[in-house]
Amino acid sequence: MPVITLEAAKLNKDQKKQLVNEFTVTASKIMNIPEQAIFIFLKENSLENIGVGGQLLSDRK
């Protein structure tokens, strides 16, 4: 049971569907396993919980 986890800022439903589909198809081809065996976890983080270059993304707006 391979698991792929992506952490990102807010994603809309279409972006989530596309990521899950493309990760699944690609991983299945590369690892030569059925798509049904792959689990994808998308973890969304608010901008105040992401820091880049010593600054919160929520403060960059």
HTML snippet that shows the backbone in 3Dmol.js (N, CA, C, O; Angstrom):
<script src="https://3Dmol.org/build/3Dmol-min.js"></script>
<div id="view" style="width:600px;height:400px;position:relative"></div>
<script>
const pdb = `
ATOM      1  N   MET A   1       0.834  -1.171   0.000  1.00  0.00           N
ATOM      2  CA  MET A   1       0.000   0.000   0.000  1.00  0.00           C
ATOM      3  C   MET A   1       0.885   1.242   0.000  1.00  0.00           C
ATOM      4  O   MET A   1       1.206   1.749   1.075  1.00  0.00           O
ATOM      5  N   PRO A   2       1.284   1.741  -1.139  1.00  0.00           N
ATOM      6  CA  PRO A   2       2.050   2.984  -1.185  1.00  0.00           C
ATOM      7  C   PRO A   2       1.186   4.169  -0.762  1.00  0.00           C
ATOM      8  O   PRO A   2      -0.006   4.226  -1.065  1.00  0.00           O
ATOM      9  N   VAL A   3       1.805   5.107  -0.062  1.00  0.00           N
ATOM     10  CA  VAL A   3       1.124   6.322   0.388  1.00  0.00           C
ATOM     11  C   VAL A   3       1.897   7.523  -0.144  1.00  0.00           C
ATOM     12  O   VAL A   3       3.114   7.614   0.012  1.00  0.00           O
ATOM     13  N   ILE A   4       1.174   8.438  -0.770  1.00  0.00           N
ATOM     14  CA  ILE A   4       1.746   9.699  -1.227  1.00  0.00           C
ATOM     15  C   ILE A   4       1.068  10.802  -0.441  1.00  0.00           C
ATOM     16  O   ILE A   4      -0.160  10.875  -0.407  1.00  0.00           O
ATOM     17  N   THR A   5       1.857  11.666   0.193  1.00  0.00           N
ATOM     18  CA  THR A   5       1.319  12.771   0.979  1.00  0.00           C
ATOM     19  C   THR A   5       1.815  14.086   0.411  1.00  0.00           C
ATOM     20  O   THR A   5       3.006  14.257   0.152  1.00  0.00           O
ATOM     21  N   LEU A   6       0.887  15.016   0.220  1.00  0.00           N
ATOM     22  CA  LEU A   6       1.224  16.352  -0.245  1.00  0.00           C
ATOM     23  C   LEU A   6       0.706  17.357   0.771  1.00  0.00           C
ATOM     24  O   LEU A   6      -0.471  17.331   1.131  1.00  0.00           O
ATOM     25  N   GLU A   7       1.575  18.236   1.231  1.00  0.00           N
ATOM     26  CA  GLU A   7       1.155  19.342   2.086  1.00  0.00           C
ATOM     27  C   GLU A   7       1.231  20.607   1.271  1.00  0.00           C
ATOM     28  O   GLU A   7       2.235  20.872   0.609  1.00  0.00           O
ATOM     29  N   ALA A   8       0.163  21.396   1.318  1.00  0.00           N
ATOM     30  CA  ALA A   8       0.094  22.617   0.518  1.00  0.00           C
ATOM     31  C   ALA A   8      -0.810  23.624   1.208  1.00  0.00           C
ATOM     32  O   ALA A   8      -1.455  23.322   2.212  1.00  0.00           O
ATOM     33  N   ALA A   9      -0.842  24.819   0.651  1.00  0.00           N
ATOM     34  CA  ALA A   9      -1.821  25.805   1.091  1.00  0.00           C
ATOM     35  C   ALA A   9      -3.187  25.374   0.540  1.00  0.00           C
ATOM     36  O   ALA A   9      -3.316  24.276  -0.003  1.00  0.00           O
ATOM     37  N   LYS A  10      -4.168  26.202   0.672  1.00  0.00           N
ATOM     38  CA  LYS A  10      -5.530  25.874   0.257  1.00  0.00           C
ATOM     39  C   LYS A  10      -5.589  25.462  -1.205  1.00  0.00           C
ATOM     40  O   LYS A  10      -4.999  26.114  -2.067  1.00  0.00           O
ATOM     41  N   LEU A  11      -6.306  24.373  -1.480  1.00  0.00           N
ATOM     42  CA  LEU A  11      -6.522  23.874  -2.838  1.00  0.00           C
ATOM     43  C   LEU A  11      -8.023  23.830  -3.104  1.00  0.00           C
ATOM     44  O   LEU A  11      -8.810  23.573  -2.193  1.00  0.00           O
ATOM     45  N   ASN A  12      -8.420  24.080  -4.349  1.00  0.00           N
ATOM     46  CA  ASN A  12      -9.844  23.924  -4.643  1.00  0.00           C
ATOM     47  C   ASN A  12     -10.112  22.466  -5.038  1.00  0.00           C
ATOM     48  O   ASN A  12      -9.178  21.689  -5.235  1.00  0.00           O
ATOM     49  N   LYS A  13     -11.379  22.110  -5.151  1.00  0.00           N
ATOM     50  CA  LYS A  13     -11.732  20.708  -5.390  1.00  0.00           C
ATOM     51  C   LYS A  13     -11.183  20.195  -6.725  1.00  0.00           C
ATOM     52  O   LYS A  13     -10.747  19.047  -6.811  1.00  0.00           O
ATOM     53  N   ASP A  14     -11.200  21.033  -7.760  1.00  0.00           N
ATOM     54  CA  ASP A  14     -10.670  20.599  -9.056  1.00  0.00           C
ATOM     55  C   ASP A  14      -9.168  20.325  -8.974  1.00  0.00           C
ATOM     56  O   ASP A  14      -8.682  19.365  -9.572  1.00  0.00           O
ATOM     57  N   GLN A  15      -8.439  21.151  -8.249  1.00  0.00           N
ATOM     58  CA  GLN A  15      -7.003  20.924  -8.072  1.00  0.00           C
ATOM     59  C   GLN A  15      -6.761  19.613  -7.328  1.00  0.00           C
ATOM     60  O   GLN A  15      -5.862  18.852  -7.688  1.00  0.00           O
ATOM     61  N   LYS A  16      -7.550  19.347  -6.299  1.00  0.00           N
ATOM     62  CA  LYS A  16      -7.412  18.106  -5.533  1.00  0.00           C
ATOM     63  C   LYS A  16      -7.671  16.890  -6.417  1.00  0.00           C
ATOM     64  O   LYS A  16      -6.913  15.920  -6.383  1.00  0.00           O
ATOM     65  N   LYS A  17      -8.742  16.943  -7.208  1.00  0.00           N
ATOM     66  CA  LYS A  17      -9.070  15.833  -8.109  1.00  0.00           C
ATOM     67  C   LYS A  17      -7.929  15.577  -9.093  1.00  0.00           C
ATOM     68  O   LYS A  17      -7.544  14.431  -9.323  1.00  0.00           O
ATOM     69  N   GLN A  18      -7.393  16.651  -9.671  1.00  0.00           N
ATOM     70  CA  GLN A  18      -6.311  16.505 -10.637  1.00  0.00           C
ATOM     71  C   GLN A  18      -5.050  15.937  -9.991  1.00  0.00           C
ATOM     72  O   GLN A  18      -4.408  15.056 -10.562  1.00  0.00           O
ATOM     73  N   LEU A  19      -4.691  16.427  -8.813  1.00  0.00           N
ATOM     74  CA  LEU A  19      -3.511  15.910  -8.118  1.00  0.00           C
ATOM     75  C   LEU A  19      -3.666  14.429  -7.792  1.00  0.00           C
ATOM     76  O   LEU A  19      -2.762  13.633  -8.046  1.00  0.00           O
ATOM     77  N   VAL A  20      -4.814  14.065  -7.231  1.00  0.00           N
ATOM     78  CA  VAL A  20      -5.052  12.662  -6.866  1.00  0.00           C
ATOM     79  C   VAL A  20      -4.990  11.775  -8.105  1.00  0.00           C
ATOM     80  O   VAL A  20      -4.372  10.711  -8.077  1.00  0.00           O
ATOM     81  N   ASN A  21      -5.620  12.206  -9.182  1.00  0.00           N
ATOM     82  CA  ASN A  21      -5.624  11.411 -10.412  1.00  0.00           C
ATOM     83  C   ASN A  21      -4.217  11.270 -10.980  1.00  0.00           C
ATOM     84  O   ASN A  21      -3.778  10.157 -11.271  1.00  0.00           O
ATOM     85  N   GLU A  22      -3.510  12.375 -11.139  1.00  0.00           N
ATOM     86  CA  GLU A  22      -2.197  12.317 -11.781  1.00  0.00           C
ATOM     87  C   GLU A  22      -1.152  11.624 -10.917  1.00  0.00           C
ATOM     88  O   GLU A  22      -0.314  10.890 -11.442  1.00  0.00           O
ATOM     89  N   PHE A  23      -1.182  11.840  -9.609  1.00  0.00           N
ATOM     90  CA  PHE A  23      -0.262  11.114  -8.717  1.00  0.00           C
ATOM     91  C   PHE A  23      -0.520   9.615  -8.824  1.00  0.00           C
ATOM     92  O   PHE A  23       0.415   8.820  -8.927  1.00  0.00           O
ATOM     93  N   THR A  24      -1.797   9.237  -8.798  1.00  0.00           N
ATOM     94  CA  THR A  24      -2.163   7.814  -8.836  1.00  0.00           C
ATOM     95  C   THR A  24      -1.715   7.161 -10.140  1.00  0.00           C
ATOM     96  O   THR A  24      -1.079   6.107 -10.126  1.00  0.00           O
ATOM     97  N   VAL A  25      -2.044   7.780 -11.251  1.00  0.00           N
ATOM     98  CA  VAL A  25      -1.690   7.211 -12.562  1.00  0.00           C
ATOM     99  C   VAL A  25      -0.176   7.092 -12.702  1.00  0.00           C
ATOM    100  O   VAL A  25       0.334   6.052 -13.121  1.00  0.00           O
ATOM    101  N   THR A  26       0.535   8.149 -12.353  1.00  0.00           N
ATOM    102  CA  THR A  26       1.992   8.146 -12.507  1.00  0.00           C
ATOM    103  C   THR A  26       2.654   7.120 -11.590  1.00  0.00           C
ATOM    104  O   THR A  26       3.509   6.353 -12.032  1.00  0.00           O
ATOM    105  N   ALA A  27       2.263   7.105 -10.315  1.00  0.00           N
ATOM    106  CA  ALA A  27       2.853   6.153  -9.369  1.00  0.00           C
ATOM    107  C   ALA A  27       2.559   4.716  -9.788  1.00  0.00           C
ATOM    108  O   ALA A  27       3.421   3.845  -9.673  1.00  0.00           O
ATOM    109  N   SER A  28       1.348   4.468 -10.270  1.00  0.00           N
ATOM    110  CA  SER A  28       0.973   3.128 -10.711  1.00  0.00           C
ATOM    111  C   SER A  28       1.868   2.659 -11.862  1.00  0.00           C
ATOM    112  O   SER A  28       2.328   1.517 -11.870  1.00  0.00           O
ATOM    113  N   LYS A  29       2.109   3.538 -12.825  1.00  0.00           N
ATOM    114  CA  LYS A  29       2.955   3.187 -13.964  1.00  0.00           C
ATOM    115  C   LYS A  29       4.400   2.951 -13.536  1.00  0.00           C
ATOM    116  O   LYS A  29       5.022   1.970 -13.946  1.00  0.00           O
ATOM    117  N   ILE A  30       4.929   3.846 -12.717  1.00  0.00           N
ATOM    118  CA  ILE A  30       6.328   3.747 -12.305  1.00  0.00           C
ATOM    119  C   ILE A  30       6.574   2.518 -11.439  1.00  0.00           C
ATOM    120  O   ILE A  30       7.580   1.829 -11.611  1.00  0.00           O
ATOM    121  N   MET A  31       5.659   2.237 -10.505  1.00  0.00           N
ATOM    122  CA  MET A  31       5.852   1.125  -9.567  1.00  0.00           C
ATOM    123  C   MET A  31       5.248  -0.184 -10.064  1.00  0.00           C
ATOM    124  O   MET A  31       5.413  -1.232  -9.438  1.00  0.00           O
ATOM    125  N   ASN A  32       4.540  -0.113 -11.205  1.00  0.00           N
ATOM    126  CA  ASN A  32       3.920  -1.306 -11.781  1.00  0.00           C
ATOM    127  C   ASN A  32       2.992  -2.011 -10.787  1.00  0.00           C
ATOM    128  O   ASN A  32       3.069  -3.223 -10.585  1.00  0.00           O
ATOM    129  N   ILE A  33       2.122  -1.215 -10.179  1.00  0.00           N
ATOM    130  CA  ILE A  33       1.119  -1.747  -9.250  1.00  0.00           C
ATOM    131  C   ILE A  33      -0.237  -1.166  -9.635  1.00  0.00           C
ATOM    132  O   ILE A  33      -0.302  -0.138 -10.308  1.00  0.00           O
ATOM    133  N   PRO A  34      -1.328  -1.821  -9.210  1.00  0.00           N
ATOM    134  CA  PRO A  34      -2.656  -1.316  -9.562  1.00  0.00           C
ATOM    135  C   PRO A  34      -2.944   0.030  -8.884  1.00  0.00           C
ATOM    136  O   PRO A  34      -2.506   0.285  -7.763  1.00  0.00           O
ATOM    137  N   GLU A  35      -3.677   0.867  -9.582  1.00  0.00           N
ATOM    138  CA  GLU A  35      -4.048   2.179  -9.040  1.00  0.00           C
ATOM    139  C   GLU A  35      -4.812   2.057  -7.726  1.00  0.00           C
ATOM    140  O   GLU A  35      -4.708   2.929  -6.863  1.00  0.00           O
ATOM    141  N   GLN A  36      -5.577   0.980  -7.570  1.00  0.00           N
ATOM    142  CA  GLN A  36      -6.382   0.782  -6.363  1.00  0.00           C
ATOM    143  C   GLN A  36      -5.525   0.591  -5.115  1.00  0.00           C
ATOM    144  O   GLN A  36      -6.037   0.679  -3.999  1.00  0.00           O
ATOM    145  N   ALA A  37      -4.247   0.333  -5.284  1.00  0.00           N
ATOM    146  CA  ALA A  37      -3.367   0.088  -4.139  1.00  0.00           C
ATOM    147  C   ALA A  37      -2.726   1.366  -3.607  1.00  0.00           C
ATOM    148  O   ALA A  37      -2.041   1.335  -2.584  1.00  0.00           O
ATOM    149  N   ILE A  38      -2.940   2.480  -4.288  1.00  0.00           N
ATOM    150  CA  ILE A  38      -2.245   3.727  -3.938  1.00  0.00           C
ATOM    151  C   ILE A  38      -3.165   4.651  -3.152  1.00  0.00           C
ATOM    152  O   ILE A  38      -4.303   4.904  -3.548  1.00  0.00           O
ATOM    153  N   PHE A  39      -2.654   5.145  -2.042  1.00  0.00           N
ATOM    154  CA  PHE A  39      -3.385   6.091  -1.204  1.00  0.00           C
ATOM    155  C   PHE A  39      -2.740   7.467  -1.336  1.00  0.00           C
ATOM    156  O   PHE A  39      -1.516   7.594  -1.289  1.00  0.00           O
ATOM    157  N   ILE A  40      -3.566   8.491  -1.500  1.00  0.00           N
ATOM    158  CA  ILE A  40      -3.096   9.863  -1.598  1.00  0.00           C
ATOM    159  C   ILE A  40      -3.696  10.648  -0.439  1.00  0.00           C
ATOM    160  O   ILE A  40      -4.910  10.623  -0.234  1.00  0.00           O
ATOM    161  N   PHE A  41      -2.853  11.343   0.317  1.00  0.00           N
ATOM    162  CA  PHE A  41      -3.318  12.200   1.399  1.00  0.00           C
ATOM    163  C   PHE A  41      -2.945  13.640   1.076  1.00  0.00           C
ATOM    164  O   PHE A  41      -1.771  13.954   0.877  1.00  0.00           O
ATOM    165  N   LEU A  42      -3.949  14.515   1.025  1.00  0.00           N
ATOM    166  CA  LEU A  42      -3.713  15.929   0.793  1.00  0.00           C
ATOM    167  C   LEU A  42      -3.936  16.660   2.112  1.00  0.00           C
ATOM    168  O   LEU A  42      -5.015  16.581   2.698  1.00  0.00           O
ATOM    169  N   LYS A  43      -2.925  17.360   2.567  1.00  0.00           N
ATOM    170  CA  LYS A  43      -3.016  18.103   3.820  1.00  0.00           C
ATOM    171  C   LYS A  43      -2.927  19.586   3.511  1.00  0.00           C
ATOM    172  O   LYS A  43      -1.918  20.070   2.998  1.00  0.00           O
ATOM    173  N   GLU A  44      -3.990  20.294   3.830  1.00  0.00           N
ATOM    174  CA  GLU A  44      -4.012  21.726   3.579  1.00  0.00           C
ATOM    175  C   GLU A  44      -3.598  22.473   4.846  1.00  0.00           C
ATOM    176  O   GLU A  44      -4.003  22.135   5.958  1.00  0.00           O
ATOM    177  N   ASN A  45      -2.793  23.481   4.637  1.00  0.00           N
ATOM    178  CA  ASN A  45      -2.331  24.314   5.745  1.00  0.00           C
ATOM    179  C   ASN A  45      -2.769  25.750   5.492  1.00  0.00           C
ATOM    180  O   ASN A  45      -2.707  26.240   4.365  1.00  0.00           O
ATOM    181  N   SER A  46      -3.210  26.413   6.549  1.00  0.00           N
ATOM    182  CA  SER A  46      -3.545  27.824   6.381  1.00  0.00           C
ATOM    183  C   SER A  46      -2.254  28.609   6.211  1.00  0.00           C
ATOM    184  O   SER A  46      -1.185  28.172   6.639  1.00  0.00           O
ATOM    185  N   LEU A  47      -2.364  29.763   5.587  1.00  0.00           N
ATOM    186  CA  LEU A  47      -1.174  30.571   5.303  1.00  0.00           C
ATOM    187  C   LEU A  47      -0.462  31.013   6.576  1.00  0.00           C
ATOM    188  O   LEU A  47       0.736  31.294   6.547  1.00  0.00           O
ATOM    189  N   GLU A  48      -1.180  31.078   7.687  1.00  0.00           N
ATOM    190  CA  GLU A  48      -0.520  31.466   8.942  1.00  0.00           C
ATOM    191  C   GLU A  48       0.251  30.309   9.580  1.00  0.00           C
ATOM    192  O   GLU A  48       0.911  30.489  10.603  1.00  0.00           O
ATOM    193  N   ASN A  49       0.166  29.126   8.978  1.00  0.00           N
ATOM    194  CA  ASN A  49       0.913  27.972   9.456  1.00  0.00           C
ATOM    195  C   ASN A  49       2.041  27.575   8.506  1.00  0.00           C
ATOM    196  O   ASN A  49       2.618  26.496   8.642  1.00  0.00           O
ATOM    197  N   ILE A  50       2.358  28.450   7.537  1.00  0.00           N
ATOM    198  CA  ILE A  50       3.432  28.177   6.586  1.00  0.00           C
ATOM    199  C   ILE A  50       4.420  29.331   6.633  1.00  0.00           C
ATOM    200  O   ILE A  50       4.042  30.491   6.469  1.00  0.00           O
ATOM    201  N   GLY A  51       5.677  29.010   6.855  1.00  0.00           N
ATOM    202  CA  GLY A  51       6.714  30.032   6.869  1.00  0.00           C
ATOM    203  C   GLY A  51       7.714  29.813   5.751  1.00  0.00           C
ATOM    204  O   GLY A  51       8.116  28.682   5.478  1.00  0.00           O
ATOM    205  N   VAL A  52       8.115  30.894   5.106  1.00  0.00           N
ATOM    206  CA  VAL A  52       9.120  30.842   4.041  1.00  0.00           C
ATOM    207  C   VAL A  52      10.062  32.023   4.232  1.00  0.00           C
ATOM    208  O   VAL A  52       9.617  33.163   4.368  1.00  0.00           O
ATOM    209  N   GLY A  53      11.350  31.752   4.244  1.00  0.00           N
ATOM    210  CA  GLY A  53      12.327  32.820   4.376  1.00  0.00           C
ATOM    211  C   GLY A  53      12.186  33.601   5.670  1.00  0.00           C
ATOM    212  O   GLY A  53      12.442  34.805   5.709  1.00  0.00           O
ATOM    213  N   GLY A  54      11.776  32.913   6.731  1.00  0.00           N
ATOM    214  CA  GLY A  54      11.652  33.563   8.034  1.00  0.00           C
ATOM    215  C   GLY A  54      10.387  34.388   8.205  1.00  0.00           C
ATOM    216  O   GLY A  54      10.270  35.154   9.161  1.00  0.00           O
ATOM    217  N   GLN A  55       9.443  34.238   7.290  1.00  0.00           N
ATOM    218  CA  GLN A  55       8.216  35.032   7.347  1.00  0.00           C
ATOM    219  C   GLN A  55       7.009  34.148   7.097  1.00  0.00           C
ATOM    220  O   GLN A  55       7.053  33.248   6.258  1.00  0.00           O
ATOM    221  N   LEU A  56       5.906  34.408   7.842  1.00  0.00           N
ATOM    222  CA  LEU A  56       4.673  33.682   7.596  1.00  0.00           C
ATOM    223  C   LEU A  56       4.081  34.130   6.266  1.00  0.00           C
ATOM    224  O   LEU A  56       4.117  35.313   5.928  1.00  0.00           O
ATOM    225  N   LEU A  57       3.532  33.169   5.509  1.00  0.00           N
ATOM    226  CA  LEU A  57       2.900  33.534   4.238  1.00  0.00           C
ATOM    227  C   LEU A  57       1.728  34.477   4.456  1.00  0.00           C
ATOM    228  O   LEU A  57       1.451  35.323   3.605  1.00  0.00           O
ATOM    229  N   SER A  58       1.044  34.346   5.568  1.00  0.00           N
ATOM    230  CA  SER A  58      -0.091  35.232   5.838  1.00  0.00           C
ATOM    231  C   SER A  58       0.356  36.688   5.988  1.00  0.00           C
ATOM    232  O   SER A  58      -0.451  37.594   5.780  1.00  0.00           O
ATOM    233  N   ASP A  59       1.613  36.934   6.341  1.00  0.00           N
ATOM    234  CA  ASP A  59       2.122  38.298   6.487  1.00  0.00           C
ATOM    235  C   ASP A  59       2.640  38.868   5.176  1.00  0.00           C
ATOM    236  O   ASP A  59       2.945  40.059   5.108  1.00  0.00           O
ATOM    237  N   ARG A  60       2.747  38.062   4.147  1.00  0.00           N
ATOM    238  CA  ARG A  60       3.296  38.514   2.871  1.00  0.00           C
ATOM    239  C   ARG A  60       2.256  39.228   2.008  1.00  0.00           C
ATOM    240  O   ARG A  60       2.632  39.888   1.039  1.00  0.00           O
ATOM    241  N   LYS A  61       0.998  39.123   2.314  1.00  0.00           N
ATOM    242  CA  LYS A  61      -0.059  39.719   1.475  1.00  0.00           C
ATOM    243  C   LYS A  61      -0.048  41.208   1.501  1.00  0.00           C
ATOM    244  O   LYS A  61      -0.874  41.843   0.847  1.00  0.00           O
TER     245      LYS A  61
END
`;
const viewer = $3Dmol.createViewer("view");
viewer.addModel(pdb, "pdb");
viewer.setStyle({}, {cartoon: {color: "spectrum"}});
viewer.zoomTo();
viewer.render();
</script>
